[in-house]
Amino acid sequence: MKNLYKAADAPKKDDLALRVYTSRLLGQEEDLVLHGGGNTSVKTTVKDFFGNYVDVLCVKGSGWDLATIEKPGFPAVRMDTLLKLAELDTLSDADMVEQQRLGLLDPAAPNPSIEAIVHAVIPAKFVDHTHADAVLALTNNPDGNKHVAQCYGDSMIVVPYVMPGFVLAKAVQKAIEGKDLSKVDGLILMNHGIFTFDDDAKKSYDLMIKKVTEAEKYIAKHLPKASKKKAKLQKNLLGLAALRKAVSKSRGTACIAKLSTSKAAADFATVDNLSNLCKRGPVTPDHTIRTKRLPLYLAASGDADKAVEKYGKDYTKYFDKHAKGESILDLAPRWAGWADHGVVSFGATEKEANIIADIADHSVATIIQTEKAFGSWKALPAKDLFEIEYWELEQAKLKKGGSNKPQHQGKIALVTGAAAGIGFACAEQLALAGATVVGVDLNPEIVETMASIGALGLVANLTDDKAIKKIVETTVETYGGLDILVSNAGIFTAGAYLEDLEQQNWDKSFAVNLTSHQKLLRETIPFLKHGIDPAIVLVGSRNVNAPGAGAASYSCAKAGLNQLCRVAALELAPQGVRCNIIHPDAVFDTKLWTPENLKRSAERYGLTVEEYKTRNLLKTEIKSADVGRMVTAMASPLFGKTTGAQIPVDGGNDRII
């Protein structure tokens, strides 16, 4: 493991700034900590409100991540409070949290780490704690104690696994009692992680890198010669969409599904004993709060619905066996080992799915490494893992923020013609409603435009069959399925009366305004059938019901799109896929309508620009965002019992009415 410490970058004469610096170095290494894991501290002296100097422990606060932590992420707790707590024989979790908060110098600071008392009883000024993959590989096997001893000798104090928090503090206190800590490099917490410490921040950091590197080298000596060849995986995107749907149904909310085919995931998914490995447990109990105790096992040709149902029954048995008054969580897995396909991670949001994917990827790499180096992977017993999974202090971290969720959270939406105008407005409104959005356009700016709203932008010509197939596959490969299709791409061809209409004008309009939508439906429908409350919204035009002279190529293509919507509604209703069409009119806040164009059109009717923009029965201006909001509503449960409908967004058009 590389040592990242640079003396030139390290703050001088500022304990807390130095603590932030080395903590961030640790946080950069995913092999050490992941997404809020690990904790660090510094013992220092500060002035209280009255100007008195107070000895405090500045320890990582709840909700902060070592990779990005700043000074406010280290709440200062009075040392005398923590040391008095450490003298107690017993201490409940609730009392521990309450007393630690009472010991804060700043009552508005975040909760100190649940390991604050552990940090306090270690006398060194700087204390570092990580869940290093290599150390967990050493400890999580049937001969863990032997390998730890052979790797470290007497340089590390070994602490048998106990519950984190106060119980661990007492165990650490007992383990170091009477020991000359200047003669050891740190602590190994079996099945949990590693502590290093020193009165010098750099030395404590250096020790962490040194001891993890020693573990890596020890493991490397026990590994067979590595194969450079990556295991070959199968590709089954419809199977992935079906798995995502089954998990979403079990969890009671739409989920993003991230498929990993990394080397570690491939090695894991292709092992002969995958089913058995999926029954053993996580690399560290800290992960159970996000990943649950076990992943789902899905056979190569397995039935996703049956596999998820079985997982739920097994989880219920696990809960019933160990519960002592707790309320059961949902029955859905958070990640899966899919034989011969890869590792799939599930999250109610893309952020959650990415966090679980990172944890799963590191987990499978550590598990496979341990299997190869030491013959067997062995996790903690189910009873110990249950205590962490249902630990009230850990559960509280995930419950922050309330239960309200955005309307389309967890849903995956594909929007075409999304670089500007109505298409962009639809993508933006869906994203604001919580959907994970993929925007497609011929304009290369789509990539940057979608990034601005947290969406994925793809460049494609939607008249190209291969390009359409690729964007659909990319969407499913990236997010696991498809729930909402907004087929908006279109062009407005030059006006011409029929006798003067160039055939190229007609052909181009039909290719873009009708046939491209038909091709997109052909490729997306198989995935929409596996969608969560799936919905198709086609973007038509007022011209369908009120065409104008000289607009044959545009009006007829849009009329065909209207008929396509009706046929799709008839065909897809048995699978629960809704298909509706929206007919906007007079939407002037798009790139097509420059101030000059608007002025000329208004003058042609003898109106001012403002009068022209509100030339409808309601005398209201129609904006792209209005269309976007309606499309978002049409894709929601609000329209859950509506299909085959034509919805105007035009302020009321007397020709149509």
Beta strands, then each sheet from edge to edge (+ up, - down):
strand 1: 39-47
strand 2: 53-59
strand 3: 76-78
strand 4: 126-130
strand 5: 156-159
strand 6: 186-189
strand 7: 193-198
strand 8: 256-260
strand 9: 296-298
strand 10: 335-338
strand 11: 342-347
strand 12: 412-416
strand 13: 436-441
strand 14: 456-459
strand 15: 484-487
strand 16: 535-539
strand 17: 578-584
strand 18: 646-649
sheet 1: 3+ 2- 1+ 4- 7+ 6- 5-
sheet 2: 8+ 11- 10+ 9+
sheet 3: 14+ 13+ 12+ 15+ 16+ 17+ 18+
end
